[in-house]
Amino acid sequence: MPDGRIIVVGSSTGGTDALRVFLSQMPADAPPILIAQHMPENFVPSFAERLDGLCKLRVKLAEQGEDVRGGTVYLSPGNAHLQIARYGAGYRIQLNDGPPVNFHRPSVEMLFRSAATVLGARALGVMLTGMGKDGAVAMREMKQAGAINLAQDEDSCVVFGMPRAAIELGAVDEVLPLERIAERAILRSRER
């Protein structure tokens, strides 16, 4: 089982650049990172490949049933919800092709809700730039379960919708410029 917290990330409009900045600042020994990014499925494999080449972490498409390991980023395929499930002493990736949630599949709501339920206080949530409010309610559920949540600030967002919705619900512990989120996420992921 990975030590410390597991990082879950939601992003939409502007998220591809935000994820590049966030992930390229992460050390090779970062905790596991699961990402729900709104993106057409035919673009996801090349996006994962590009990030993998830019980052110290391994970046890959999430696959059903695989073990969640440190130093690895699991990017949701563009046609399925990404969730985390407990498996023995560790965790595994769970994908499902249920209906869209908040008009999206993958939905940040589905990823964050599974983090609230399965990880509780072992989760660290990150809400990046995006339109709408996908993930805000589930991010509040994460906070209620003991997670630490970070959100991108308005000045560094392409669209401040998703972070704003989470902040307005009281789901966010810290609001930060994009350039500082990776560093804070690593520091806070090591908190007990």
C-alpha positions as CSV (number, residue, x, y, z in Angstrom):
1,M,0.0,0.0,0.0
2,P,1.4,3.4,-0.9
3,D,2.5,5.5,2.1
4,G,0.9,8.8,2.9
5,R,-2.0,10.2,0.9
6,I,-3.2,9.4,-2.6
7,I,-3.8,12.5,-4.9
8,V,-6.9,12.8,-6.9
9,V,-7.2,15.6,-9.5
10,G,-10.1,17.1,-11.4
11,S,-9.7,19.4,-14.4
12,S,-11.5,20.5,-17.6
13,T,-11.2,23.6,-19.8
14,G,-7.5,24.7,-19.7
15,G,-6.7,21.5,-17.8
16,T,-4.2,20.1,-20.3
17,D,-1.8,22.9,-19.8
18,A,-2.5,23.0,-16.0
19,L,-1.8,19.3,-15.7
20,R,1.5,19.7,-17.6
21,V,2.6,22.4,-15.1
22,F,1.4,20.5,-12.1
23,L,2.8,17.1,-13.1
24,S,6.1,18.3,-14.4
25,Q,6.9,19.7,-10.9
26,M,6.2,16.4,-9.2
27,P,9.1,14.3,-8.0
28,A,9.7,10.8,-9.1
29,D,8.7,9.4,-5.7
30,A,5.3,11.3,-5.6
31,P,2.3,9.5,-4.3
32,P,-0.1,7.9,-6.8
33,I,-2.1,10.5,-8.7
34,L,-5.5,9.8,-10.3
35,I,-6.8,12.3,-12.8
36,A,-10.3,12.9,-14.3
37,Q,-9.8,15.4,-17.2
38,H,-12.7,16.2,-19.5
39,M,-11.3,15.3,-22.9
40,P,-12.4,13.5,-26.0
41,E,-11.2,9.9,-25.8
42,N,-9.2,9.9,-29.1
43,F,-6.9,12.6,-27.6
44,V,-6.2,10.9,-24.3
45,P,-3.6,8.4,-25.3
46,S,-1.3,11.0,-27.0
47,F,-1.8,13.4,-24.1
48,A,-0.7,10.7,-21.6
49,E,2.3,9.9,-23.8
50,R,3.3,13.5,-24.0
51,L,3.0,14.0,-20.2
52,D,5.0,10.8,-19.7
53,G,7.8,12.3,-21.7
54,L,7.8,15.6,-19.7
55,C,7.5,14.2,-16.2
56,K,9.7,12.4,-13.7
57,L,6.6,10.3,-12.9
58,R,5.2,7.5,-15.1
59,V,2.0,8.8,-16.8
60,K,-0.3,6.2,-18.3
61,L,-3.9,5.6,-19.2
62,A,-5.8,4.0,-16.3
63,E,-6.6,0.3,-16.8
64,Q,-9.4,-1.6,-15.1
65,G,-8.2,-3.6,-12.1
66,E,-4.5,-2.4,-12.0
67,D,-2.8,-1.8,-8.7
68,V,-2.4,1.8,-7.7
69,R,1.4,2.5,-7.1
70,G,3.5,5.5,-6.1
71,G,5.4,7.4,-8.7
72,T,2.5,6.8,-11.2
73,V,-0.1,9.0,-12.7
74,Y,-3.4,7.3,-13.8
75,L,-5.2,9.4,-16.4
76,S,-8.9,8.5,-17.0
77,P,-9.6,7.3,-20.5
78,G,-12.0,9.7,-22.2
79,N,-14.9,7.3,-22.3
80,A,-15.1,5.9,-18.7
81,H,-15.4,7.1,-15.1
82,L,-12.2,6.6,-13.1
83,Q,-12.6,5.5,-9.5
84,I,-10.4,4.0,-6.8
85,A,-11.3,0.7,-5.0
86,R,-9.8,-1.0,-2.0
87,Y,-8.2,-4.4,-2.8
88,G,-6.7,-6.3,0.2
89,A,-4.1,-4.0,1.8
90,G,-3.9,-1.7,-1.3
91,Y,-6.0,0.0,-3.9
92,R,-6.9,-0.7,-7.5
93,I,-8.2,1.3,-10.5
94,Q,-11.9,0.9,-11.2
95,L,-13.3,2.0,-14.5
96,N,-17.0,2.1,-15.3
97,D,-19.0,3.2,-18.4
98,G,-22.1,4.3,-16.5
99,P,-24.0,7.3,-17.7
100,P,-22.4,10.8,-17.7
101,V,-22.5,12.7,-14.4
102,N,-22.8,16.5,-14.5
103,F,-22.8,15.9,-18.3
104,H,-19.3,14.3,-18.2
105,R,-17.7,10.9,-18.5
106,P,-15.2,10.8,-17.0
107,S,-16.7,12.9,-14.2
108,V,-14.6,14.5,-11.5
109,E,-17.6,13.9,-9.2
110,M,-17.3,10.1,-9.6
111,L,-13.5,10.1,-8.9
112,F,-13.8,12.4,-5.9
113,R,-16.8,10.5,-4.4
114,S,-14.8,7.2,-4.6
115,A,-11.9,9.0,-2.9
116,A,-14.2,10.2,-0.1
117,T,-15.7,6.7,0.4
118,V,-12.6,4.5,-0.1
119,L,-9.7,6.7,1.0
120,G,-11.2,9.2,3.5
121,A,-8.4,11.0,5.3
122,R,-5.8,9.3,3.0
123,A,-7.0,11.4,0.1
124,L,-5.6,14.8,-1.2
125,G,-7.9,16.5,-3.7
126,V,-6.8,19.0,-6.3
127,M,-9.3,21.0,-8.3
128,L,-7.8,22.7,-11.4
129,T,-9.2,25.0,-14.0
130,G,-12.5,24.1,-15.6
131,M,-16.0,25.2,-16.7
132,G,-19.0,24.3,-14.6
133,K,-19.1,22.6,-11.2
134,D,-18.2,19.0,-11.8
135,G,-16.6,17.5,-8.6
136,A,-17.5,20.3,-6.2
137,V,-20.1,18.4,-4.2
138,A,-17.9,15.3,-4.0
139,M,-14.9,17.4,-3.0
140,R,-16.9,18.6,0.0
141,E,-17.6,14.9,0.8
142,M,-13.9,14.3,0.7
143,K,-13.2,17.2,3.1
144,Q,-15.9,15.8,5.5
145,A,-14.2,12.4,5.3
146,G,-10.9,14.0,6.4
147,A,-9.2,14.7,3.1
148,I,-7.0,17.8,2.4
149,N,-8.2,19.8,-0.7
150,L,-6.4,22.3,-2.8
151,A,-7.8,24.5,-5.6
152,Q,-6.3,26.6,-8.3
153,D,-6.7,30.3,-7.9
154,E,-8.7,32.5,-10.2
155,D,-5.7,34.4,-11.7
156,S,-4.0,31.3,-12.9
157,C,-7.2,29.5,-14.2
158,V,-8.3,29.6,-17.8
159,V,-11.8,29.1,-16.4
160,F,-12.5,29.5,-12.7
161,G,-15.8,27.6,-12.7
162,M,-14.9,24.2,-11.1
163,P,-12.5,25.7,-8.4
164,R,-15.0,28.5,-7.6
165,A,-17.8,26.0,-7.1
166,A,-15.7,23.9,-4.7
167,I,-14.5,27.0,-2.8
168,E,-18.1,28.3,-2.5
169,L,-19.2,25.0,-1.0
170,G,-16.5,25.2,1.7
171,A,-14.7,22.1,0.2
172,V,-11.2,23.7,-0.2
173,D,-8.5,24.0,2.4
174,E,-6.0,26.1,0.3
175,V,-6.4,28.2,-2.8
176,L,-3.1,28.5,-4.7
177,P,-1.6,29.7,-7.9
178,L,-1.0,26.8,-10.3
179,E,2.8,27.1,-10.0
180,R,2.6,26.3,-6.2
181,I,0.1,23.5,-6.2
182,A,2.5,20.6,-6.8
183,E,4.9,21.7,-4.0
184,R,2.0,22.1,-1.5
185,A,0.4,18.8,-2.6
186,I,3.7,16.9,-1.9
187,L,4.1,18.6,1.5
188,R,0.5,18.0,2.5
189,S,0.4,14.5,1.2
190,R,3.0,13.6,3.8
191,E,0.9,14.9,6.7
192,R,-0.7,12.3,8.9
